Amino acid sequence: MIIRLFILFFVLQLASCSSSVSNNKQTANENKELGDRAINYYENRTVSSIEVPPDLTKPNIQEDFDLSPYLGNINQNSISFNEKTNDSDTLISKNQNDIKVIRSGQRRWLVVDRPKEEVWDAADGFLKSNGFIIKKSNKNIGVMETNFLKNVPDIPANSLGFIRKTFKNILKAKYALPTVDKYRIRIEPINDGKSSEVYLSLFSMAEVKDKESTIWQAIEKDEILETEMLYTLMLYLGSDKNSAKSKILASKDIKQDTIKILSHINGYNKLSLSLNKNDTWRSLNWAFNQLEVDVEDKDFKEGSFYVVFTKEKKKGFLGLFGEKEEKKVFLILLEQTGPKTTEVYFINFAQENTPEIIEFGNKFLSDIAKQF
């Protein structure tokens, strides 16, 4: 009888493992005190292939549109902080006053009084020092993006049941949710190239059950983790811990952006923002980051972004010879229409205003608006 009760108790403890770990993560995220959040990425826990459910992928173009004749010139509020950092993981420069923190809503970014070239090399070293591999890199645009890695902090023993705690001590096991993260850093030159704006964005996936197998699914951003990584980047750039913390916590929210979706011409919509051209440019760059949109080229003077969408297209008879990727490039153009108003347009080079393209363009503008 005692053995049966022990087995029953053991099964109940194991069944509660998932919910206990989940509750522990929620509690940890709600902890507002400094220095509690652990960031521990493992190089040997990289995930090379992420299977994303179809409804969570980026916008796809349903029809084939031949744009090649037009693409000749197109080229490729309280935060917890991780205290774990080594002096060897920071830059030699220790100027505490050359890094500022700017905030708008939930967005925080850095203004560094150093040229883009210097900050670019530092950002590259920062990501690699955390175990990441740079999977995408466009120095001209100022964007680098990493692979996915697991962040597996140890779960405190007091959050585990008696039996699981015992087995943990015996097997030296670690309990963590099956999640992976990647980062995108964007660097914008300002002040005639003498300074740089630095934006860091986090993207996370979680492994979930799908019938008899598992798939990776996009999950809501952990804004606390994102801000803590921004703090860690400040340390890498040479900032003092106390200075970095105080700057992040003291960063005041600037006026929120106001954005509207309005009708335009030929069935297309347009965006109207209560911002000047410079602030609209900054906001669009942020939106593209959050949507993981690839920008092939851009020009501030003309207010243009050439955005790229990739579509898999079957080749060969009945697709027997596999598939190839086909790039579609569209123009996002912004125009300042008043002292503090700017409009944003979606433009198709081929000028084939089919229902499919119009629907795609309007959805893309709507996705941008949701980022504000």
N, C-alpha and C positions, 0 to 999 in steps of 0.2 A: 504493500500500500504506500509506504514511504517513497519507494522507487518511482511509482506511478505519479505521485504528487510532484516529485522532483522533476520528472520528465515534462509534466504539464507546465510547471513553473518555468522550466528552461525554454520550452516552445513559446510561451507567452513573452518571455524576455526578448527572444530573437525576433518575434513578430513586431515588437515595438521599436526595433532598431531604427528603421527608416524614419518613423515619426519623431523619435527622440532626437535624432541627428538634425532633422529639419527644424524642430522647435529650438534646438540649441543654436542653429545658425541664425534664426530670427531674433533670438534673445541677444546674440552677439552683435548683430547689426543695429539693434536698438540701444546698445550700450554707448553712451555719449562721451565716456571718459577718454582722455588721450592715452595713447600708447598701448591699447588693448588689441588692435587689429593685427593679425599675423599675415604677412605676405610671404609665401614660400613656394615659388614655382620650381618645378622639377624638369631639368632638361631631358631626362629619360622618360617623361610622361607625356611627350608631345603627341598630338592627335593629327595625323596627316590627312585623314579623309573624314569630312563631316557630312553626314547625310541629312539634308534639310527637307522637312515636309514641303510639298509644292506650294501650299498657301502661305509659307513664310519666306519664300525667296523674294529677291528683288523684282521689280516690274519687268515683265517680259513683253517683247513685241511679238504678236501672234502671226503677222504676215511678213513676207520677205519684201524689203524695200531696197532697191539698188541705189546706194548713195555714193558708189565709187567715183562717179564723174565729178563729185563735188568735194572729194576728200583729198585732193592732191597735195594740199599744203598742211594737212593735219598729221602730226607726229604723236609717233607714240608719246546745413546751417550750422551745425556742430559736427565736428569731424573727429574721428579717432585716427591716430597715426601709428605707423609702424616705426618703432625706435631702432630697428636693426639696420645699422649702416656702418660701414668702415671708412676710415679716413682715406684708404686706398681706393675707394669707389667714388671719390669726388674729384673734381677738377682742381688744378693747382690754384686757380684764381679764387680768392676769398673775399671779394668785394661784396659786402652785404647790401649795398645800396643800389646795385645794378639790376636787381630782380624785383619786379612789382607784380601784384596779383590783382586782376580785374575780374569783376563778377557782373553777370546779367542773368537774373533768374537763377536757374540751377547751373548755369555755365560759369566756369572759372577758367581763366587762361593767364599766361605769364607774359609780361613785357620785359625783355632782357636787353640791356644796353650793350649788346654785342652784335656783330654782323651775322647774317644768316649762315655763312660758311662755317663759322666757329660753332654756332649753336647746333647746326646740322650734325657735325662730327660728334658733338657731345651727346646729342639725342640718340645717335646710332650706338655709341658706346654704352649709354644707359640701358637701352633695351637688351643689348647682348649681355651686359653684366647681370641681368635678371634671368638669363637662360633662354631668351627668345632668339629666333632666327628671323631676319628681315626677308619677308616673302615678296613684298612689293616696294619699289623705291623709285621715286621720280624727283630728283633733286631740283629740276627746273620748276616744277609745280610746288615743291617743298613738302611732299607727302611720303611717309614711310609707314609700312604696315607689317605686323609680325605674323608668325604662325600661331596656332592655338596651343596653350599649355595648361596643365592642371595646376590649380592652386590648392594644395592639400595641407592646411594647418592642422595640427593635432587637436583632437576634441578633448576638452578637460575631462578628467576621470570622474568628477562628481556629476557629470551629465549622463553617465552610463549606468545601467543596471548592475546589480551585484555580480551576476554570472558573467555578463559581457566584460565587466571591469576585470574580473579574475582572468578570463581568457585573454584579455588585452595584455595583462601583465605577463602571462605565460608566453604568448606568441609574439609579444612586442608589436601587436597590430595597431594600425591607425585607421580611424573611422572618419570618412569624409564624404560629402555629397559628390556624385560624379558630374562635375562641372569643369569647363575649360574656358580660358579667357584669351583674348588677343587685344592688341592695342594699335591705334593709329595715331601718329604724331604729325601735325602739320605746322610748318614754320613759315610765317609771312614776314618779309622785310618791310620795315617802316622807317620813317625819318631819313629818307634818302639812303637807305641801306645801312645806316649806322646802328639801328636797333632791330629787334625781332619780336614778333608775337608768336607764342608757342601754345598750341592747343593739343591736349591729350584726350583721346576718346577710348572708352572701354567697350568691348563687345563680348558677350558671354553666351555659351551654349550649355544645355543640360542633357544628360542621357536619360531618355524616358522609354518605357515599355511600349512596344507596338506589336500586339499579338504575341508571337512566340520569340520575337527578337527585340532589339533596342535600336533607337535612332537618336540622333542629336537634334535638339530643338532650341531655337533662339529663346532666350529668357530676358526678363526685364533687367535693365541695367542696374548694377549695384553702385549707386552714386557715391556712397561712402568710400568704397574701394577705389573708384576712379579718382576721387579727390585725394585720397591717401597716396596714390601713385604719383599724382601731381606734386604732392609734398615731397615725396622721395626724389623726384626729378629735380626739385629745387635744391635738395641736399647735394645731389650729384653735380649740379652746376656751381656748387661752392657755397650755398647759403648755410647759415648757422641754424641748428634745430629750432631754437626758441624764436629766432627771427622769422623763419619760414612758417611756423605755427601761428605766430601773431599776425602775420600778413594775410594768411588764409582766413583766419577767424575774424579779422577786422575788415576784410574786404566787403564794402557796402554794395548793395544791389543798385545798379543804375536803372534808369527808366526802362520798363519792359517794352519790347517791340509790339507794335500794333500792325496786324496783317489782315487783309481782306482778299477774298477771291471774287473777281469781277468778270463779267462777260467782255470778250474782246471782239475779234472779227473771224469770219469763216468757221464759227462754232468753237473756236479756241477760247480759253479763259486767260486771264492775266492776274498777277498778284499786285496789290497796292500796299506799300509799307510806309508807315509814318516815320521814315528815317531818311537821312541824306544818303548820297551815293556811297560814301566811305563806309558808313555803318551797315548799309544794305549789303555791300560787298563782303564785309566781315561775317554778317549773319548767314549769307548764302553759303559761304565756305564752311561754316559750322554745320548747316543743314546737310550739305553734301557728305560731310564726315559722318554724321549720324546715320545717314541712309546708305553708307558705304558705296557711294557713287564714285566711279572713276572719272576724274577730270583729265582729259587729254592735253588741253592747252587752255590758257586764259590770259586776258589782257585787261588790266584795270582801266586804262584810258578809254578804250572802246566799250568797256563794261560787258565783256563777253566771257562765257564759259563754254567750252566744247566738251560736252559730257558723253561718256561712252557706255553703251549697253551691249552686253555680249549674249548672243543667241546661238544655241547649238543647231546646226543645220545638217540633215542627213545628206550624204553624198553617195554616188554610185547607184546601181540598180537595186531598188527596194531597200536602200540603206545597208547593203551587204558589206560594204567596204568601210563601215564605221561612220563616225560623225566628225565634223569640223566646226570650229567656232567662227562665228561671223559677227564682226563689230558693226554697230550702228551708232553713228555720231549725230547728236543734235546740238543746237545752239540755244543757250539760255542767255538772254540779253537783258541788261538792266539799264534804265534811263531815268535820270533825275528829272521830275516834272515840277518841282517846287523846292523852296528852301529846305523843307523837311519831309518831302514825299518822293518816293521812287517807285517805278513800276517795273515788273519783271515779266518777260515774255518767253514763251516756248516757240522755237522756230525750226521748221523742218526744211533742210536744204533742198530736197527734191521738190518741194512745193506740191506734193501729192496729198491733198487734204482729204484723205479717205476717212471713213468713220473710225477705222482701227487706229490710225495715227492720232486723230483728234481725241479719241478716248484715252489713249496712252498718254498724250501730252497733258491733258487735264488731270489725269490721275497723278502724274508726276508732280505737277504744281500743287495739288492737294496734299501729297505726301510732304512736300517742302513746308507748306503752311502748318502742318501738324507739329513741326519741330520748334515752333515759336510759342 
